Amino acid sequence: MKEMTQEKNNPTQYDMRELQLRSVPILQAIDNVCRQHGLRYYMVYGTLLGAVRHGGFIPWDDDMDIGLLRDDYNQLMEHGNEWLPEPFHIVNYQNNEEYPKYFAKVEDTSTTLIENFALGYVGGIYIDIFPLDSVPNNRCLRTIQHYRFNICKRLLYLSYRNPYKHGHGPSSWAPLLVQKLFKRAQLHRLVQRVEYWWEGRSHCDYLTTYDDGLRVFPRHIFEEPVRMKFEGVEANAPADSKAFLQIMYGDDYMTPPPEGKRLSHRHDYCDFDTPYADYISSQSTNISKS
């Protein structure tokens, strides 16, 4: 999508609880596929915290995250769309040139969801799928690795961002320059090259998704998944969920933050009833008429 003519919905117009519950069948489909094909996946981040503390979603959060060890992630990327039932579909940069992320999503193609109009990507209600990649034991080397990755990720973001999101002044210069100098596919390959830098090396006892600063997780946390309830269904959690959550959120992770600090991720647009292919088609029609 090069341009979107439809005005943004008021983010409060969609029902967060409905969005949460529409994500649960996606989780069930991923769980079935991974168990059938011997792939190790784990609920991570706020999804794991919600499972442990609330038995499901954190009430003010509508985002779901799972992680897979790199080899299992690659298998899911290669075969997942053969294995997943309709209407679920894996989206990544290899199969959609408009997709702006370095990780993948499993989306419900019968819905429409836009996280950020400025990135120009239209998809469906989704679960984020992160690869768990090796990083070195040495803290200095890990820091260098993360900074390398973050530079590449920033360039990738700017390659998709509408340069004029904040007007035609100096704020437009960085995205315009990046879009002139780099092709998106080139930056995706660069990001992946950095992700793979330490993969397969025997002295790497830590894993990361690169999605949360410099935090890393001991590999043994993910030795074998355990089953845990999430919104009434069972899904995989790390073998040592307590250690994961302490690294992420501190020892007091079971105590919810005060109301003023409960960050809610709201999307720019959400339609529970329209397939995103239809939304994209309607936008293209509107653009051609204008």
C-alpha positions as CSV (number, residue, x, y, z in Angstrom):
1,M,0.0,0.0,0.0
2,K,1.6,3.2,-1.1
3,E,-1.2,5.4,0.2
4,M,-4.3,5.1,2.3
5,T,-7.2,7.4,1.7
6,Q,-9.5,6.1,4.4
7,E,-9.4,8.2,7.6
8,K,-8.1,6.6,10.7
9,N,-10.7,5.0,13.0
10,N,-10.8,6.4,16.5
11,P,-8.7,3.7,18.3
12,T,-11.3,3.5,21.0
13,Q,-14.0,2.3,18.5
14,Y,-12.9,-1.3,18.5
15,D,-13.5,-3.7,21.4
16,M,-10.2,-4.7,22.9
17,R,-11.7,-7.8,24.4
18,E,-13.0,-9.0,21.1
19,L,-9.6,-8.4,19.5
20,Q,-8.0,-10.5,22.3
21,L,-10.5,-13.4,21.9
22,R,-10.1,-13.3,18.1
23,S,-6.4,-14.0,18.6
24,V,-6.9,-17.2,20.6
25,P,-7.9,-19.4,17.6
26,I,-4.6,-18.2,15.9
27,L,-2.7,-19.5,18.9
28,Q,-4.6,-22.8,18.8
29,A,-3.7,-23.2,15.1
30,I,0.0,-22.5,15.7
31,D,0.0,-24.9,18.7
32,N,-1.5,-27.7,16.6
33,V,0.9,-27.2,13.7
34,C,4.0,-27.0,16.0
35,R,3.0,-30.0,18.0
36,Q,2.2,-32.1,14.9
37,H,5.6,-31.2,13.3
38,G,7.8,-31.3,16.3
39,L,8.5,-27.5,16.5
40,R,9.4,-25.9,19.8
41,Y,7.5,-22.7,20.4
42,Y,7.0,-20.7,23.6
43,M,4.7,-17.9,24.8
44,V,7.0,-15.0,25.6
45,Y,6.9,-11.4,26.8
46,G,3.5,-10.0,27.8
47,T,1.7,-13.2,26.6
48,L,3.7,-15.3,29.0
49,L,3.2,-12.8,31.8
50,G,-0.5,-12.7,31.1
51,A,-0.7,-16.5,31.2
52,V,1.1,-16.7,34.6
53,R,-0.5,-13.7,36.3
54,H,-4.0,-13.5,34.7
55,G,-4.5,-16.9,33.1
56,G,-4.8,-15.2,29.7
57,F,-4.3,-11.7,28.3
58,I,-3.1,-8.9,30.5
59,P,-6.4,-7.0,30.6
60,W,-5.0,-3.8,29.0
61,D,-2.9,-5.6,26.3
62,D,-4.1,-7.0,23.0
63,D,-0.8,-8.1,21.6
64,M,0.4,-11.8,21.5
65,D,4.0,-12.9,21.1
66,I,5.6,-16.3,20.7
67,G,9.2,-17.3,20.1
68,L,10.8,-20.3,18.4
69,L,14.3,-21.5,18.4
70,R,15.9,-20.5,15.1
71,D,15.9,-23.9,13.4
72,D,12.2,-24.4,14.3
73,Y,11.4,-20.8,13.2
74,N,12.9,-21.4,9.8
75,Q,10.9,-24.6,9.4
76,L,7.7,-22.8,10.3
77,M,8.5,-20.0,7.8
78,E,9.2,-22.6,5.1
79,H,6.2,-24.9,5.6
80,G,3.8,-23.0,7.8
81,N,1.4,-21.9,5.1
82,E,1.1,-25.5,3.9
83,W,0.3,-26.6,7.4
84,L,-1.9,-23.8,8.8
85,P,-5.7,-24.0,8.2
86,E,-7.7,-21.2,6.6
87,P,-8.0,-18.3,7.3
88,F,-4.6,-18.2,9.0
89,H,-1.5,-17.2,7.0
90,I,2.2,-16.5,7.8
91,V,3.4,-13.2,6.6
92,N,7.0,-12.2,6.4
93,Y,9.2,-10.1,4.2
94,Q,9.9,-13.1,1.9
95,N,6.3,-13.5,0.9
96,N,5.1,-9.8,1.1
97,E,7.3,-7.0,0.0
98,E,5.1,-4.5,1.9
99,Y,5.7,-6.2,5.2
100,P,8.0,-4.0,7.3
101,K,9.1,-6.2,10.2
102,Y,12.2,-8.4,10.7
103,F,10.1,-11.1,12.4
104,A,6.9,-12.8,11.1
105,K,3.2,-12.8,12.0
106,V,0.5,-15.3,11.7
107,E,-2.5,-13.4,10.6
108,D,-6.3,-14.0,10.3
109,T,-6.9,-13.1,6.7
110,S,-10.7,-12.7,7.3
111,T,-10.0,-9.5,9.3
112,T,-8.3,-6.2,8.8
113,L,-5.8,-4.6,11.2
114,I,-3.4,-1.7,10.7
115,E,-0.9,-1.1,13.4
116,N,0.5,2.1,12.0
117,F,-0.8,4.0,9.0
118,A,2.6,5.6,8.5
119,L,4.2,2.2,7.6
120,G,1.6,1.5,4.9
121,Y,1.2,-2.1,5.8
122,V,-2.3,-3.7,6.0
123,G,-2.8,-7.1,7.5
124,G,-5.2,-9.0,9.8
125,I,-5.4,-9.7,13.5
126,Y,-2.2,-11.4,14.3
127,I,0.3,-13.1,16.6
128,D,3.9,-12.0,16.4
129,I,6.4,-14.8,15.7
130,F,10.0,-14.2,16.9
131,P,13.1,-16.2,16.2
132,L,15.2,-16.9,19.3
133,D,18.8,-16.3,18.1
134,S,22.1,-17.1,19.7
135,V,24.2,-14.4,21.2
136,P,27.7,-14.7,22.7
137,N,28.4,-15.2,26.4
138,N,30.7,-12.1,26.5
139,R,28.7,-9.1,27.5
140,C,30.8,-6.6,25.4
141,L,30.3,-8.7,22.3
142,R,26.6,-9.0,23.1
143,T,26.3,-5.2,23.4
144,I,28.1,-4.7,20.0
145,Q,25.8,-7.3,18.4
146,H,22.7,-5.5,19.7
147,Y,23.8,-2.1,18.5
148,R,24.6,-3.5,15.1
149,F,21.2,-5.0,15.0
150,N,19.4,-1.9,16.2
151,I,21.1,0.2,13.5
152,C,20.0,-2.2,10.8
153,K,16.5,-2.3,12.3
154,R,16.2,1.4,12.3
155,L,17.2,1.7,8.7
156,L,14.6,-1.0,7.9
157,Y,11.9,1.0,9.7
158,L,12.9,4.2,7.9
159,S,12.7,2.4,4.5
160,Y,9.0,1.8,5.1
161,R,8.0,4.9,7.0
162,N,6.0,7.7,5.3
163,P,8.7,10.4,5.0
164,Y,6.1,13.1,5.5
165,K,4.5,11.6,8.7
166,H,5.6,14.7,10.6
167,G,5.5,17.2,7.7
168,H,8.0,18.2,5.0
169,G,10.6,19.6,7.3
170,P,13.9,18.1,8.6
171,S,12.0,15.0,10.1
172,S,11.4,13.8,6.5
173,W,15.1,13.9,5.6
174,A,16.2,10.6,7.2
175,P,13.5,8.4,5.7
176,L,13.9,10.0,2.3
177,L,17.7,9.5,2.4
178,V,17.3,5.8,3.5
179,Q,14.7,5.2,0.8
180,K,17.0,6.7,-1.8
181,L,20.1,4.7,-0.8
182,F,18.6,1.3,0.1
183,K,16.1,-1.2,-1.3
184,R,13.9,-2.8,1.3
185,A,14.9,-6.3,0.4
186,Q,18.6,-5.3,0.8
187,L,17.9,-4.1,4.3
188,H,15.9,-7.2,5.2
189,R,18.8,-9.4,4.1
190,L,21.2,-7.2,6.2
191,V,19.1,-7.6,9.3
192,Q,18.9,-11.3,8.8
193,R,22.7,-11.5,8.3
194,V,23.2,-9.8,11.7
195,E,20.7,-12.1,13.4
196,Y,22.6,-15.2,12.1
197,W,26.0,-13.8,13.1
198,W,26.4,-16.0,16.2
199,E,24.0,-18.8,15.3
200,G,25.4,-22.4,15.7
201,R,28.4,-21.4,17.7
202,S,29.0,-23.8,20.6
203,H,30.0,-21.1,23.1
204,C,26.7,-19.2,22.9
205,D,24.7,-20.0,26.0
206,Y,22.2,-17.1,25.6
207,L,19.3,-16.4,23.3
208,T,17.5,-13.2,22.3
209,T,14.7,-12.0,20.0
210,Y,16.4,-8.5,19.7
211,D,13.0,-7.0,20.5
212,D,13.6,-5.7,23.9
213,G,16.9,-3.9,24.2
214,L,19.9,-5.8,25.6
215,R,17.9,-8.5,27.5
216,V,19.1,-12.0,26.9
217,F,17.9,-15.4,28.2
218,P,19.9,-18.4,29.2
219,R,19.4,-21.2,26.7
220,H,18.4,-23.7,29.4
221,I,15.2,-21.7,30.0
222,F,13.9,-23.1,26.7
223,E,15.1,-26.7,27.0
224,E,11.6,-28.2,26.9
225,P,8.3,-26.4,26.7
226,V,5.7,-26.9,29.4
227,R,2.0,-26.6,28.9
228,M,0.1,-23.7,30.4
229,K,-3.4,-22.3,30.3
230,F,-4.1,-19.2,28.3
231,E,-7.7,-18.0,27.9
232,G,-9.0,-21.5,28.5
233,V,-6.7,-23.2,26.0
234,E,-3.3,-24.9,26.5
235,A,-0.1,-23.5,24.9
236,N,3.6,-23.9,25.4
237,A,5.6,-21.9,27.9
238,P,9.4,-21.9,28.6
239,A,10.6,-24.6,31.0
240,D,11.6,-21.9,33.4
241,S,8.9,-19.3,33.0
242,K,9.9,-17.7,36.4
243,A,13.4,-17.0,35.2
244,F,12.2,-15.6,31.9
245,L,9.8,-13.2,33.6
246,Q,12.3,-12.1,36.2
247,I,14.7,-11.1,33.5
248,M,12.0,-9.2,31.6
249,Y,10.0,-7.6,34.4
250,G,12.0,-8.0,37.7
251,D,11.3,-10.1,40.8
252,D,7.9,-8.4,41.4
253,Y,6.4,-9.4,38.0
254,M,3.3,-10.8,39.7
255,T,2.3,-7.4,40.9
256,P,0.4,-5.4,38.2
257,P,1.7,-1.8,37.7
258,P,-0.5,1.1,39.0
259,E,-3.3,2.1,36.6
260,G,-1.4,5.2,35.4
261,K,1.5,3.0,34.1
262,R,-0.6,0.3,32.4
263,L,0.6,0.8,28.8
264,S,-2.0,-0.2,26.2
265,H,-1.1,-0.9,22.6
266,R,-3.8,0.5,20.4
267,H,-3.9,0.0,16.6
268,D,-4.7,2.7,14.0
269,Y,-7.5,0.6,12.4
270,C,-9.3,-2.6,13.1
271,D,-12.2,-4.3,11.3
272,F,-13.3,-7.7,12.5
273,D,-15.5,-8.5,9.5
274,T,-13.6,-7.4,6.4
275,P,-10.8,-9.6,4.9
276,Y,-7.7,-7.4,4.5
277,A,-7.5,-8.3,0.8
278,D,-10.8,-6.6,0.4
279,Y,-9.7,-3.6,2.3
280,I,-6.6,-3.3,0.2
281,S,-8.7,-3.6,-3.0
282,S,-11.1,-1.0,-1.9
283,Q,-8.3,1.4,-1.1
284,S,-6.7,0.8,-4.5
285,T,-10.0,1.6,-6.1
286,N,-10.4,4.8,-4.1
287,I,-6.9,5.9,-5.1
288,S,-7.5,5.1,-8.8
289,K,-10.6,7.3,-8.7
290,S,-8.9,10.2,-7.0
